[in-house]
Amino acid sequence: MKAMPPADSSARSVHPRPDARGAQMYPDYELDGRDSPSRFRDVDPYGPLDYYALDGNLGAVLELHAGAEVMGWADERLGALGERCGGDVVRRAEVYDRVGHDLERYDRFGRDVSRVVHHPDWLANRDEVFDFGLVGWNHDPALLARYGRAPITLLAAFDYLVGQADMALCCPLELAHGAVAVLERFGSNDDAANILSPIVATDRTRRQQVAQVATEITGGSDVGATRTGAHNEDGQWVLNGEKWFASNCGADLIVTLGRVDPKVGGTKGLGLFVVPRVRADGSPNGVSIRRLKDKMGTIGVPTGELIFTGAEAHLVGDASQGWRYMAEMLNHTRFWNGVGSLGVMRRAFVEAASYAARRRSFGTTIDSFPMVRERLVWLQVDLAATTALTFAGAAALEAAETGGDHAAALRFRTLAPVIKYRAGEQNVDFARAAIETLGGNGYIATFATPRLLRDAQVNPIWEGTSNICALDLQRAITNQRGHCAVLEHFDTILAAIDEGPVGHLTAAARTAATQLTTAVDGLAAQSPQRRDQQARRVAELFGDAAALAAMAIEADFEGRRGDFRKALTADLFITRRTQPDPVTAITQCGHGITDLYPLLFGDGPITEDTYRTSQNQTAERDGGHHEQPRK
C-alpha cells in the first residue's frame, strides 16, 4: 500500500528544495486569499472541512422542503455528517482509491470462494454511512424515537454530502435505496422480514449489502437480450447464466433478472430475483466472480463479472413482471445517482472556487481575472439550478411515499431520469472546470481533482446512459404526459408569487414551460425515429424549465427571509437561456457578469435594494438584454 500524504500537504505549501549551497531555489508555495472578495478565500478543501457548514444554499433549500420543525433536529445531524465526510471519510477514500480491492477466487484447496477482499478503509466508510442511517433511518426505532422521520429531502441531503467525499460510496447507497423501493412495493410479507430487514439495518452486524445486476455481455441497455435462465425446481427458483457488470459485486444479496420462459423473448419473459451469496443452510450459493473490472474511476466500489451456476434465487412478485419491477428500481437508483453526481458538482465547485480565491498570479488572486470570474459565476448558477431540480424531485418522492399522491408519483417518475441526465452530464463538466482552474496542479494525483474527474465520468453511464435517460423521459412524456404533471404542479405554486420582487421569475418559468409543451406537441406528430433523435434536446429543455421553476420558488422563499442571492442566480440562469444572436451576445452582453462576482461569492445575504441595484446596472450595460425585476 502506498503511503498517503497528510490531508493538507497538497494545498498549503510545497517546501523549497535547497541547491548544493543550501540556497532556496524557489519560494514557498503559499495560497493567500486576503485580497479576494470570495467567501472561499479562507477555505482549505483538503480540510478537515464541514461540508454542510460550508454550504449555505443546502440549508436554505432544506428549510423550504423539510420545514423548520425537521430542521430543528436535522441541522445537528447534517453538521455531524458534513464533518465526517469532509474529514475521515474523504481521507479514507483517497487511500482506497489508490489501492483498490482484491479478489480471492479460490481457497488453498482449489474451491471457488469468489470473495472480494475489501480494503479496510472502504469497509470503515461503508459502515459509517450505513450506520448513520442513510438508508435505514426510517426503519430504525431508536432514530425515529430520538429524532423523528427523515423526509426524502433530508436523506437526499445526506447522500449529497457523501457524494462530495466519494462518489463510489454513493453506489451501495443508491442500490440499497432501489432495492428497498421495489421490495416495499412489490415484495411479500416474507420478503420484508427476510430480505428487506437486513438491507435497512443500521446495525452493521445484521446488515446485508445489495448488488443490482442487469447488464449481460449481449447488451447493456438492451435488457430484452438477457440470456440468464430461471427455472423452478420443486418450488425453488434456480438461475444459470452470466452478468457482465455487477457493481458492489461482493454484496450479500444480488438483485437481477432471469428469463422465466425461454419461449417469450424481450423483456416480457423476465422475472426479478434476489440471489443470496449464501444458502439458507449456510453453504455457498452458486455465485462466482470471474474477475474484478479494472476501472477508470470509482475504485472504492468493486465491480465484477458474475456467473450463476445453479444459484438458488428468491422470486419477487409476479414472475412475468420482472422488467416492470426493475424499471421501478432503476427510476429510484437513477434519482439517487443524480444526487451523488450533484455532490461531485459541489465538491468540484469548492475546489475551483477556493483555489481561485487563494492562488496568486501576476500580483493578485486569479479570481480577479474576468474569464475566471465569469466561469465561477456560471458554475454557481448551474449548481444552484441542478440543486433546485434535484430537491424538487426529492420532494415529489416524499409526497408520493407519505401521502399516496399519484400525481406526485408521476412527477417523480418524470423528474428522476432528467435529474440523472442533467447531473450526470454536468458533473463531468464541473470536474473538468476544476482541473483547469487549478492548472497543472489540477492534473496531479495528490490533488483531489483527478479523482473527481475519473469518478464523474461514470455517472453519464451508471444506471442507464444519458441517451437511455433521455429516451426514458420521452416515454414518460409520451405515454403518461408526465411533463404536464410536473409543470402544472410548479404553476400552482408559482401562481402565489406572481407579485413581489421575484414575480418576474414566474413569467420566465412559464415561458420556459410553454416552450417545452410546444416542442413536445410539435414532436408528437413526427416519426418515432425523429422523436428519438431529439430526445436529448427535449431533456435539456425540460431540465431548464423545471429547474427554473424550482429556482423561482426557492428565490421567493429566501427573499421573504431577506436574501436575494437565489433571485440573482435565477436571473443569470434566465439571461443565459435568452441570449440574442452570437454577435450581439459577444459585443453587447455580459458586461456586468464579472462585477457580480463579489456580490454572489461574498459573505452574508444580498438585500433587496442591493439586488435591484445590481440588476439595473447589469441591464444598462447590456443594452437592455436582461430580464428585469418587477417594481
Secondary structure, 3 states (H helix, E strand, C coil): CCCCCCCCHHHHCCCCCECCCCCECCCCCCCCCCCCCCCCCCCCCCCCCCCCCCCHHHHHHHHHHHCHHHHHHHHHHHHHHHHHHHHHHHHHHHHHHHHCCEEEEECCCCCEEEEEECCHHHHHHHHHHHHHCCCCHHHCHHHHHHCCCCCHHHHHHHHHHHHHHCHHHHHHHHHHHHHHHHHHHHCCHHHHHHHHHHHCCCCCCCCCCEEEECCECCECCCHHHCCCEEEEECCEEEEEEEEEEEECCCCCEEEEEEECCCCCCHHHHEEEEEEECECCCCCECCEEEEEECCCCCCCCCCEEEEEEEEEEEEECCCCCCHHHHHHHHHHHHHHHHHHHHHHHHHHHHHHHHHHHHHCEECCEEHHHCHHHHHHHHHHHHHHHHHHHHHHHHHHHHHHHHHHCCHHHHHHHHHHHHHHHHHHHHHHHHHHHHHHHHHHHHHHCCCCCHHHHHHHHCCCCCCCCCHHHHHHHHHHHHHHHCHHHHHHHHHHHHHHHHCCCCCHHHHHHHHHHHHHHHHHHHHHHCCCHHHHHHCHHHHHHHHHHHHHHHHHHHHHHHHHCCCCCHHHHHHHHHHHHHCCCCHHHHHHCCCCCCHHHHHHHCCCCCCCHHHHHHHHHHHHHHCCCCCCCCCC
